[in-house]
Amino acid sequence: MTSTVLPDLGPWPALGYVGSPLDRAAHRRAEAEALLEARGARTYLIGGELVAARKLGDWLEPLFEPDHARALGGTAPLFLGLSDGVPRFSMRFDPGRREALEAEGFFVSDLRSIAAGGVLPPEHLTPIACGKALGAWHGRHRFCANCGQESGPRDGGWRRDCPACGAQHFPRTDPVVIMLTASGDRCLLGRQPQFAPGMWSALAGFVEPGETVEDAVRREILEEAGITVGAVRYHTSQPWPFPMSLMIGCLAQAESIDLVVDRNELEDARWFSRAETAAMLTRTHPDGLFTPPPVAIAHHLIRAFVAG
C-alpha cells in the first residue's frame, strides 16, 4: 500500500486582519477631538467597502493628514489608537466619490481586493479593518434601540449616546463559527452561490443566543450538510470586517458521512480527499478548484487539515 505524496505548501502564510500594531489607548478616547489635531496625527479614508490611498512613486500610502482628508470629503473621525504614541484615526468618505478621487490620482479599491492582493503593507490591514467595522456599526445604529431617537457618537466613536432617554450604546461584533469538518482522510467543503467559480470553502454560520461555540458548530454543520459532529476543537480566530464579525475557527470531527445539503444555504457541499484539498490550496487541481486566499481564516483551517 502506497501513501499519497502531497505537494509542498511552503511556509505558513499570515492570516489577515490580525496583529494590530496600534495601542487602542481606550483611556484616551475621550480626548479624541484634541488628538485629531495633535502633531503627527494621521487618518485612513474609508468609504463603505472602499479604501483610498495616495500614490507615492511605486508604493501606496493609506494615511492622510486630517486636513487633507477633510478636503477630500473625509468626515466622522473615529479614533483607532496610537502608533508609537501618535494618534491614528479613520474618516468616512462618500463611496460615490470614487471616480472623482481616482481622477485626482488617488488609488481607490475595496478592502477584500486590497487584502487578497497584498497591495498595502500588512501593518495597515488591521487598523483599516477596525475603522471599516466601526464605521459600519455607526451606519447601522444611528437611532437609539431603546426609544428610537437619533443618537450621537462619543469617545472617539466608541460609544453612541441618546439625548432623549440617556441610553448608551457600544459597538458590537457578531460571533461566527467557521469550521473544517473531517472524516478520516476527507474534509467537508461547501460552495455559496456568490463564490467565484471553482472556489470551495469551510462552512460557517452565526452563533445564536444561548449557544456555546461547540453547539453552534454542530448545529450549523447538521443544518447545512446533514452531518452529525462529535469532537470540536478551537483553532484560531479572526476579526472579519464584512461588516463586523469575529470568525471563530474550529476543527470538527464528523460522526456521519451521508450528505443532505440545504440548497437554501449552499449551492453544494461535498467531501474532498486530503490530496485533492492540497491541490486546491496550491491551485493545481485538475478541475481548477481552489480554496480562499491566505487572508481568510478558511484557508488556514483547510491547510491545518492537509497538514494533519
N, C-alpha and C positions, 0 to 999 in steps of 0.2 A: 504493500500500500504506500503510495507516494503522497506527500503533502504539497499543497498548492504554494507556489512561491509568490509572495506578494511584492508589489513594486515598492521601491524606496520612497517614502513620503517626505524625506528631508527633515530639516529642523521644524520643531513645532511652531506654527505661526502665532502671532499675537492676536488676542481677542479684542474686538473693537469696543470703544466707549468705556473702557475701564482704566484705572490707574491715573486719576486726575492729578496733574502737577500743582493744582491750586489748594491753598488753605481756605476752606469755606468761611472761616472767620465769622461764625454766627454772632459773636459778641459785637461785631462792628456793623451789623445790618441796619441798625437804627441810624447810623451815620452815613448811609448810602448817598444821600444827596450831596453832602460835603465831599465824600470820597470820589465822586464823579468828577469833581473839579480839582482833585489832587494832582500834583506833578507826576507825570508818567502814566496816569490812568488811561486805559485803553478799553475799547469795546468791540465785540463782534457784531456784525449786522446780519440778522436772521429774519427772513420773511416767509412764514409758514414752513414749507419744506425746503426753502431756498437759503443758501448762504452766499454772501458776497465777499469778495477779496480783491485786494489791489494787485495789479501785475507789476512786479519789480524785476525787470530783466527776465531771467529764466525761472523765477520762482514766484510763489504767491504768498501774500501777507494778508491774513484774515483779520488782523487787529487794526482798528482805526482810532485816531484821536477823537474824543467825544464831539468836539465842534465840527470836525469833518463828517462824522456820522450823522449829526443833526442836519447838516447842509445837504446830505444825500437822502434825507427823509426819515432818518432814524428817530424813533420815539420810544417811550415807555421803558427806560433803562431798568435792567434787572441786575442786581449785584451778585456776581458769581463767586467772588472770593479774592484772595491776594496771591500774587505771584512774586515771591521774594519780597513781600511787603508792599507791592504795587497793586492798586486796585484793578480788577478786571470785571467788565460788565458785558451784557448783551443788550442790543437795541433791536426793536422791530422795524422792518421796512415793508411797505406795501408790495406784495409779490407782483402786482400789476406793473411795477416799475422795472421789471427785469430787462426788457428790451432797451429802455432808456439808459439803465446802468451799463449794459453791455455796449451800447453805442458810445458811452463816455469812456470806454476802455477797461471797465471792470470785469472781472471774472464772476459769473453767477452760475451756480449749479445746485442740484438738490443734494441733501446730506447723504442719502444712500449711495449715490454715484461717487461723491467725494470720498466716502469711507472705503467703498469697494475698490476704487481706483487708486487710492493712496496718493492723491494729488496735493494733500496738505500734510505737514509733519504730524505724526501721531499724537504729539502732546496737545494738539488743538482739538482733537475729536471729542474728548470727554467734556471739556468746558462748553463746546458748541452744542453737544447733545443735552447738557444740563440747561443751557439757555433756551434751546428749542422746546424741550419738555415743559419747562417752567412757563414759557410764553404760551404754549398750547393750553396749559391749565388756566391761565388768566383768560384766554379767549373763550373757554368753555364755562367759566364760573364768574361771569360778570355780575350776576344777580344773587342776592342772598338766598340760600336754600331754606332759611328759616321764615322770612317774611316776604321775599320777592323784590325788595328794593335793590337798586343798583349799589354795589359795594365798591370800595376803592382800595388800591394797593398800599401797603405799608411795609416797613422794614426791608426796603430794597427789593420788594416783590415777593417776599417770603410769607406774606400774610395779606388777607383782604378783610377789611372791617366794614360792617354795615352801619351806616349813620342813623338808621331808623330804629333797629332793635338792639344794636350793640354787639351782635354776634361776630365772632372772629372765625375766619376760615383759613385753613392752612393747605399748602399743596399736597396732593395725593398722587400716589403711583399705584398702578394696577398690577397685582401679582399674577404672573402667568407661568404655568408649568410647561416645560418643553422637555420631551423625553425620547430617548433612544431605547426601544424595546428589542430585546434579543431573545432568541430561542436557539440554543446551541450555536451553530456556525452561521446563523442567519439573523438579520435585523429587519425591523419593520419600518418602512418609509412610506410617506404619502405625498400626494400632489393636490394643490388647490388650483382652481381654475385660473387665478391671476398669476400663477407662477410662469416664469419664462419657459418656453417649450423645452422639454428634456430635463428640467430640474425637479429633483425629489428631495424631500427634507424630513426631519423629525416631526412627529405630531406634537401639537401644542394646544393649550386651552386655558381660559381664565380660572383662577381659584375662586370658588363660590363661598359665600358666608358660611361659617361653621365647619369648614373643611380644613384638614391638615394638607400639607403638600403631598404626602403619600396618597391620601384618599383622592385628591384631585387627579393625580397621575393615573390611578387605577380607573377612576370614573371616565376620564377623557378617552383612554385607550379602548375601554369597553364600548363607550358610546359611538366613537368614530370608526372603530375597526372590528368590534365584536370580540376582542381578545381579552381574556382574563389575565391579570398580572398578580404575581406574588411579591417577591422582594423588590424594593425600590431603594436606590442609593443616590444621595445627592452628589453632584459632580462639581458644578460651578454656577455662578450667576452673572447676569449682565444687565445693566440698565439699557433699555431699548426705547429711544425717543420717538416712537411712531404709534400713538403720540406721546405716551408717558407711562411705560410699563417697566416692570422688573421681571426679567426672564430667569426662572429658577430651573437650571438644567439638571436632569436626573437620568440615571440609567435604570432600566426596569427589566425584570425577568418574566418572560411570558410563561403562562401555565396552560395555554391552549394555542392552537395554530390555525384553526379554520377561520378565515376572514369573513366578516359581514360588514361591508363598507357603507357608511352613512353618506349617500350621494348628495345630501344637502350640505354637508360639511366638507367633503373631499371629492375631488374629481376621480381619484383612485388611490388605492393602497395595496402594497404587495410586499412579500418577503424577498430580500436580496442576500445572496451569499457574501461571505467576507471578501472573497476575491473580486466579486463584481462591485461591491461597495468601494474597495480600494481603487478600482479602475475609475469609478465615478469621482472619487476625491482627486485623482491625478488627471482627470478629464481625458482618459484614454479608453473609455468604454466604447465597445464596437458600435453601439446604437446611439452614441452621442449623449448618453445620460450623464448628469453631473449633480453635484451637491452644492449647497450655498457656499459663498466665499468665506475665507477665514475670519472676516469681520463679524460674522454671525455665530452665535453660540451653537447652532445646529451643526456647523462644520466640526466643531471641537467634540461634540458628543459622538458624531459619526466616526471621527478619527479615533476616539477612545475605544470604540468597538473594534475597529480594524486593528488597533494596536494590542487588543486583547486585555 
